[in-house]
Amino acid sequence: LEAAWPQFVNFFQGAPKLRQEKLVIYFFNTRESWIRKLTQDGHKVPNDGVGSRYFHSNKTAYLYRQPTRYYTRFLLLHETAHQFHDLTRRVDKEISANWYVEGVAEHLSFHHWDGQPLQLGALPVSLENYPGKAFRTMTTTPRPLVAMIQNGQTNRPLGALVIRYLATKEPKKFSRFAKAIEKRDASERLFQRSFADYPTFTKPFLTWLESHQQPLHIRFDEWEHTGSESMLGHSKDHISITTFKDTVSLVQCHTRNR
């Protein structure tokens, strides 16, 4: 979280206006402990199978340990991104453009981490395969992307990839769009107006999305990305973590017994 702070500041172009107080995050080892705390604090326990939640009402994040190291950190970054976003940009109310709010948190949660440098907004190979899911949504829905956003038809993978595309391809325009969305709470028309110079926005986005597909099939999930070209696996009895989708010319692998 300390490594994430300056990157949150850069992405949101600001920081929470704190005096002596600290951001509050509750992290538990078990789901049962998590549920007890949510209930104690007067929150409704989610029934959608999630392992974390941020509440605008008390500006607090809650989560519990997940089966893998990477996904545990993913949820930690996701909920604290919501918290940082809320306290930095929209202290008065929650905005209804859920695709945007969740897309930002999901985009920032994907990361590379080796214990020192932390890269948020990465696109690592993962079990969730967001690029693949977003690509399937785009190619099986006969509607332009703008229309999908207008009608609330984006899912989390697609929302996260839209945010990544806009934030990396048009950072200045995206920054203006983000501030306008949070101020006016009208994402659909703002999206169309803000990116009006993309008369066929869906086509370039789909081309970009196709070029960002995962090169690997995941077979074992206790591993984590440590950089754009490296990953670290943890296992007592597995050595296989992935298979390649296409022919490769070089693979480098290092094993270490502890």
C-alpha positions as CSV (number, residue, x, y, z in Angstrom):
1,L,0.0,0.0,0.0
2,E,2.9,2.4,0.7
3,A,4.2,1.6,-2.8
4,A,0.8,2.1,-4.3
5,W,0.1,5.5,-2.6
6,P,2.2,7.7,-5.0
7,Q,0.8,5.9,-8.0
8,F,-2.7,6.5,-6.8
9,V,-1.8,10.1,-6.4
10,N,-0.6,10.3,-10.0
11,F,-3.6,8.5,-11.4
12,F,-6.2,10.5,-9.5
13,Q,-4.2,13.7,-9.6
14,G,-4.5,14.3,-5.9
15,A,-4.6,12.7,-2.5
16,P,-7.2,12.4,0.3
17,K,-7.3,15.5,2.5
18,L,-6.3,14.0,5.8
19,R,-5.3,15.7,9.0
20,Q,-4.0,13.2,11.6
21,E,-6.4,10.4,10.7
22,K,-5.3,7.4,8.6
23,L,-7.2,5.4,5.9
24,V,-9.0,2.5,7.5
25,I,-8.7,-1.0,6.1
26,Y,-9.7,-4.2,7.8
27,F,-7.9,-7.3,6.7
28,F,-9.0,-10.7,8.1
29,N,-7.7,-14.3,7.7
30,T,-11.1,-15.8,7.3
31,R,-14.4,-15.0,5.7
32,E,-16.2,-15.7,9.0
33,S,-14.2,-12.9,10.7
34,W,-14.9,-10.6,7.8
35,I,-18.6,-11.2,8.1
36,R,-18.6,-10.6,11.8
37,K,-16.9,-7.2,11.3
38,L,-19.3,-6.2,8.5
39,T,-22.2,-7.1,10.7
40,Q,-20.7,-5.3,13.7
41,D,-20.3,-2.1,11.7
42,G,-23.9,-2.3,10.4
43,H,-23.2,-3.3,6.8
44,K,-25.1,-5.8,4.8
45,V,-23.1,-8.9,4.1
46,P,-22.7,-9.4,0.3
47,N,-24.2,-12.5,-1.1
48,D,-22.4,-12.4,-4.5
49,G,-19.4,-14.4,-3.4
50,V,-17.0,-11.5,-3.2
51,G,-14.1,-11.4,-0.7
52,S,-13.9,-7.7,-0.2
53,R,-15.9,-4.5,-0.1
54,Y,-15.5,-0.7,0.3
55,F,-18.3,1.3,1.9
56,H,-18.8,4.9,1.0
57,S,-20.9,5.4,4.2
58,N,-17.9,5.0,6.6
59,K,-15.1,5.3,4.1
60,T,-13.7,1.9,5.1
61,A,-12.4,-1.1,3.2
62,Y,-12.9,-4.7,4.3
63,L,-11.4,-7.9,2.9
64,Y,-10.1,-11.3,3.9
65,R,-7.2,-13.5,2.8
66,Q,-7.8,-15.3,-0.6
67,P,-6.5,-18.7,-1.8
68,T,-3.6,-17.1,-3.6
69,R,-1.1,-14.4,-2.9
70,Y,-1.7,-12.5,-6.0
71,Y,-5.5,-12.4,-5.7
72,T,-5.2,-11.3,-2.1
73,R,-3.2,-8.3,-3.1
74,F,-5.5,-7.7,-6.1
75,L,-8.5,-7.3,-3.8
76,L,-6.4,-5.2,-1.4
77,L,-5.5,-2.8,-4.2
78,H,-9.0,-2.9,-5.6
79,E,-10.7,-1.8,-2.4
80,T,-8.1,0.8,-1.4
81,A,-8.4,2.2,-5.0
82,H,-12.1,2.7,-4.3
83,Q,-11.2,4.3,-1.0
84,F,-8.6,6.6,-2.4
85,H,-10.8,7.5,-5.3
86,D,-13.8,8.3,-3.0
87,L,-11.8,10.5,-0.6
88,T,-9.8,12.3,-3.3
89,R,-12.5,13.0,-6.0
90,R,-16.1,12.5,-4.7
91,V,-16.5,13.1,-1.0
92,D,-20.2,14.1,-1.2
93,K,-21.9,11.1,-2.9
94,E,-21.4,7.9,-4.9
95,I,-21.7,8.2,-8.6
96,S,-24.0,5.9,-10.5
97,A,-21.6,5.2,-13.5
98,N,-20.7,1.8,-12.0
99,W,-18.8,0.7,-15.2
100,Y,-16.4,3.6,-14.7
101,V,-15.9,3.3,-10.9
102,E,-15.3,-0.5,-11.0
103,G,-13.3,-0.2,-14.2
104,V,-10.9,2.2,-12.6
105,A,-10.5,0.0,-9.5
106,E,-10.0,-3.2,-11.6
107,H,-7.5,-1.5,-13.9
108,L,-5.4,-0.3,-11.0
109,S,-5.6,-3.7,-9.2
110,F,-3.8,-5.6,-11.9
111,H,-0.2,-5.3,-11.0
112,H,3.4,-6.4,-11.1
113,W,5.2,-6.8,-7.8
114,D,8.6,-8.3,-6.9
115,G,8.8,-6.9,-3.3
116,Q,10.3,-3.5,-4.4
117,P,8.9,-1.7,-7.5
118,L,5.2,-2.0,-7.8
119,Q,3.5,-1.4,-11.1
120,L,-0.2,-0.7,-11.1
121,G,-2.4,-0.8,-14.2
122,A,-0.4,-3.8,-15.6
123,L,-1.9,-6.5,-17.7
124,P,-0.5,-9.7,-16.3
125,V,-1.6,-13.2,-17.4
126,S,-4.2,-14.3,-14.9
127,L,-6.9,-16.9,-14.3
128,E,-9.5,-14.2,-14.9
129,N,-8.2,-13.5,-18.4
130,Y,-9.8,-10.1,-18.7
131,P,-8.6,-9.4,-22.2
132,G,-10.2,-12.7,-23.4
133,K,-13.5,-12.0,-21.6
134,A,-13.6,-8.4,-22.9
135,F,-12.8,-9.5,-26.4
136,R,-15.6,-12.1,-26.4
137,T,-18.1,-9.6,-25.1
138,M,-17.1,-7.2,-27.8
139,T,-17.3,-9.8,-30.6
140,T,-20.5,-11.4,-29.5
141,T,-22.5,-8.2,-28.9
142,P,-23.6,-6.6,-32.1
143,R,-23.5,-3.1,-30.7
144,P,-20.9,-0.3,-30.7
145,L,-19.0,0.3,-27.5
146,V,-20.5,3.7,-26.9
147,A,-24.0,2.2,-27.1
148,M,-23.0,-0.6,-24.7
149,I,-21.8,2.0,-22.2
150,Q,-25.0,4.0,-22.6
151,N,-27.1,1.0,-21.8
152,G,-25.0,-0.3,-18.9
153,Q,-24.0,-3.5,-20.8
154,T,-20.3,-3.5,-19.9
155,N,-19.1,-6.1,-17.5
156,R,-16.1,-5.8,-15.2
157,P,-13.5,-7.1,-17.7
158,L,-14.7,-4.9,-20.5
159,G,-15.0,-1.8,-18.1
160,A,-11.4,-2.4,-16.9
161,L,-10.0,-2.7,-20.4
162,V,-11.9,0.4,-21.6
163,I,-10.3,2.4,-18.7
164,R,-6.9,1.0,-19.5
165,Y,-7.3,1.8,-23.2
166,L,-8.4,5.4,-22.6
167,A,-5.9,6.1,-19.8
168,T,-3.0,4.9,-21.8
169,K,-4.0,6.0,-25.3
170,E,-5.5,9.4,-24.5
171,P,-4.4,10.3,-20.9
172,K,-5.1,14.0,-21.1
173,K,-8.5,13.5,-22.6
174,F,-9.3,10.7,-20.2
175,S,-8.4,12.9,-17.2
176,R,-10.9,15.6,-18.4
177,F,-13.5,12.9,-19.0
178,A,-13.0,11.4,-15.5
179,K,-13.4,14.7,-13.7
180,A,-16.5,15.5,-15.7
181,I,-18.0,12.1,-15.0
182,E,-17.5,12.5,-11.3
183,K,-18.8,16.1,-11.3
184,R,-21.9,15.6,-13.5
185,D,-22.6,11.9,-12.9
186,A,-23.7,11.4,-16.5
187,S,-21.2,9.0,-18.1
188,E,-23.0,8.0,-21.3
189,R,-23.3,11.4,-23.0
190,L,-20.0,12.6,-21.6
191,F,-18.3,9.5,-23.0
192,Q,-19.7,10.2,-26.5
193,R,-18.9,13.9,-26.4
194,S,-15.4,13.5,-24.8
195,F,-14.3,11.0,-27.5
196,A,-16.2,12.4,-30.4
197,D,-13.1,12.3,-32.6
198,Y,-13.5,8.5,-32.5
199,P,-16.4,8.3,-35.0
200,T,-16.0,4.5,-35.0
201,F,-14.6,4.1,-31.5
202,T,-15.4,0.4,-31.4
203,K,-13.1,-0.6,-34.2
204,P,-9.8,0.9,-32.9
205,F,-10.6,-0.4,-29.4
206,L,-11.3,-3.9,-30.7
207,T,-8.0,-3.9,-32.7
208,W,-6.1,-2.8,-29.6
209,L,-7.9,-5.4,-27.4
210,E,-7.1,-8.2,-29.8
211,S,-3.4,-7.3,-29.6
212,H,-3.5,-7.6,-25.8
213,Q,-4.7,-11.1,-25.6
214,Q,-3.0,-13.4,-23.1
215,P,-0.3,-15.6,-24.6
216,L,-0.7,-18.4,-22.0
217,H,-3.2,-20.8,-20.6
218,I,-3.1,-21.0,-16.8
219,R,-2.9,-24.5,-15.3
220,F,-1.8,-23.6,-11.7
221,D,-2.9,-20.5,-9.9
222,E,-0.4,-20.0,-7.0
223,W,2.0,-17.7,-8.9
224,E,2.4,-14.0,-9.4
225,H,3.7,-11.6,-11.9
226,T,6.9,-9.9,-10.8
227,G,7.4,-7.9,-14.1
228,S,6.3,-7.7,-17.7
229,E,8.3,-10.8,-18.6
230,S,8.7,-12.7,-15.4
231,M,6.5,-14.6,-12.9
232,L,7.1,-16.4,-9.6
233,G,5.3,-19.6,-8.6
234,H,4.9,-21.1,-5.1
235,S,4.3,-24.8,-4.8
236,K,5.4,-28.0,-2.9
237,D,4.6,-30.4,-5.7
238,H,3.8,-28.5,-8.9
239,I,6.2,-27.4,-11.5
240,S,3.7,-26.6,-14.3
241,I,2.0,-23.2,-14.1
242,T,1.0,-22.6,-17.7
243,T,1.0,-23.7,-21.3
244,F,1.6,-21.5,-24.4
245,K,-1.1,-20.8,-26.9
246,D,1.4,-20.4,-29.8
247,T,4.9,-21.6,-30.7
248,V,7.6,-19.8,-28.8
249,S,11.3,-19.4,-29.6
250,L,12.7,-19.1,-26.1
251,V,11.6,-19.9,-22.5
252,Q,13.7,-19.2,-19.4
253,C,12.8,-20.9,-16.2
254,H,14.5,-20.9,-12.8
255,T,13.5,-23.2,-9.9
256,R,14.6,-22.9,-6.3
257,N,14.0,-25.3,-3.4
258,R,13.3,-23.8,0.0
